[in-house]
Amino acid sequence: MMNKEPNMDAGAGVGRTMSLFGAISVGVGAIVGGGILALAGTAFSVTGPGAILAFGLNGGIALLTALSFAEMAAAFPESGGTYTFAKKVLSVRAAFMVGWVVWFASIVAAVLYAVGFGSFAAIIIEKGFSLLNRAMPPLLLEYHPTTVLALAAVGVYTLQLTLRAGGGGPWINVGKVVVFLLLILGGAWAFIGKQTNVSSAMTPFLPNGYFGLIQAMGYSFIALQGFDLIAAVGGEVRRPEKNLPKAMLASLGIALAIYLPLLFIVSTVGMEPGRSVLEVSRAEPEAIIAIAARNYLGSFGYWLVMIAGVLSMLSALSANLFAASRVAHAMAMDRTLPLLLEGISDRHSTPVWAVLATSGIVCAILLVISDVAVAGAASSLIFLINFTLSHVICMLFRRRSKRRTPFRIPLFPLVPVLGALACLSLAIFQGIAVPSAGIIVAAWLAVGAFLYLKLFARKAGVADISAQIRDPLLLQYRGKNPLVLVPIVNPANARPMIAVANMLTPPGIGRVLLLSVVMKPAAESPESAARQLENAQQVLKESLTAAFRAHLYPEALTTVAEAPWNEISRVANAHRCESLVLGLTHFSGEETENRLEMLMNAVDCDVVVLKAPEGWRLSEVKKVLVPAGGKSVNYMLRTRILGSLWRINKPEIAFMRILPEHLKTEDMKHAWHQLVDVAGEEVPDIPRIIVVQNDSVEEAVLEEAARSDLLVMGLQHSGRRRRRFGELTLNIARKAECAVVLISKGFA
């Protein structure tokens, strides 16, 4: 079955079923609980009671970052998060690398939370059987209970994510928040009852000075990661322009409203008389919250922390699996991951294969790697780099875009600049504190780069070109203003050449520049100079008149040079033109063809050579023939031309392949399927496929070209900077009665 045009709107196919409450739940599920239970002890151990300030400052940095995410998510309310932002504002290659590492980071985060759940659940089960004087189940005794329970949790959530759009019910987060509120209220009651000496408990506030404070911030910032996952599932949120910013800021606010009071209670009433939070956290950093709760609520407090731990790890696991699968799905839709992951369940409207692939990798890591602490540090580093990049992307988008987004950052550009510097500083700290994390990130990037170049580059590039044709503003967001150069000698060719040039430039974004070169006259011939200048002005006048009649409005430039061919290449390179359009009435004369080849090899840009019959009009083209021998090096330029043609008047596009007459039937079928795949990638609609057996390629192409209005052929590339027509291409171009477009991608 033929591949259809890729849908670059990440999240398409998955309905917008998630309410504001559901979106907030994704953020709360990822942020609240797991981070503070795992990292509060580490923060206290390096900076004592100052951990409260460390979390507060991290909250400020997270708020700055959430504002950048909110503006970008409101501008592009699609699934994928930073991957989608990078795709819109940077490039498809940059987006792949961003999506590749963010997918990995979310997968590793899911592994950590699955292991965390297994640890808490194993403790609860063990103590429960101990209280009942019962033996542990053989399954948990034979295998590592933490791993078994972690795999079970991943399995349950995988099933839920495949059967229910929107990631499942958010009520587990409500239960988790209630448990944390009980811990805070119980602490407040104890604080009032004991009349705790706050000054004594909080002294010294920063035992290791400001360096310890910075250390605590670096170690614990990731505890506030999670609001970004809301952007990763943005394609499923109702009224996203309003709800996405609200959900991000609300989830972060809820997290800080729980974290800061709880840290204060742990530092004060949570410590036994005579013992400081610094001393206890250095002895048992992982259990600091449980120890504190037991001190002011007894065994009830301890079990509350255990319940909070189980609920926190489960909700964070669910949120990360949910978000990671949506990143994978968005990448597959853009052809930067295997097409299989794009599949949507007809019954449940969920990206079932993306969910299964994500969960499968999580389970593999759980089974293969016993210690994921270093991988967790790598995940933290990736999120910090991701946050830094989100600020940069937001600034680039605001500078390049002319549209006013539904949500705008206050105090721009101060907020994203401060946020980017803060996140980058924490990322550098993380890289220095855990060097192996940087090595893991670099290795994962290297693997991704290899896979992209070998497996995804072609399809992703074609999909990206298709997206640009459908939404020309993508070029504006990426800071591009394509310029197409059209040298004009014969005004009769101006109209079709300008039409082809306009086809290569997105409406309202790109520009077409007409070039008329005046031969530098001899010093002793002023009359000749005047005639040449008059002729050049007349050529431009007639060319512009023809263009205006066709509602085409190019710019114009006249230059003076000794060698017109050299001047064309100079102007093309000096103006950094994206494309060069050359026009010929007919292909004849070895000297002209040699000069054309020299010109094509002297410029870096794409080259399009047009031979059009008299009176030919691009807007009247109904049938287009594309001879294709396989995966051409010119495929991206060809995709742009065919997509633009389709946008103009939706012609019938036929891909043709000519095979030797002696070829077997099996080889014919294989060639047919190959051509179907190539055509399906490059053409917006279902193309016509022609596979014929003929030992004369020229004869077969000309026979089909006689029934076509336009013939599109690629030029040959031999070596890194060598383009040439080739005798076969020239013969076909000379003899074809229809219009011919010869294309060659640039060297850049």
Summary of the structure (lengths in Angstrom):
residues: 748
radius of gyration: 32.0
end to end distance: 35.0
largest distance: 115.1
contacts: 2719
relative contact order: 0.11
helix: 65%
strand: 9%
